[in-house]
């Protein structure tokens, strides 16, 4: 297993009401990531994800596009400490 790391990602644009959270959930589960995704009151989607560094990189690249109905205009990525207590990936 490679280096494990965590990221917090804020996604802006047309990302609420277009299936972004559920698409993110399915992509994260397919990649074996742990964490969560949620809508924020300001219109952003927030994602917390933990997994192997290379997988996290691929996931962040997917977030730059999101599902076909989304229009991602902003992506801010922050490194966070790995949380081994996270189990699965959820929509909050």
Buried (B, 14 or more C-beta within 10 A) or exposed (E): EEEBBBBBBBBBBBBBEBBBBEBBBEBBEEBEBBBBBBBEEEEBBBBBBBBBEEBBBBBBEBBEEBBEEBEBEEBEBEEBEBEEEBEEBBEE
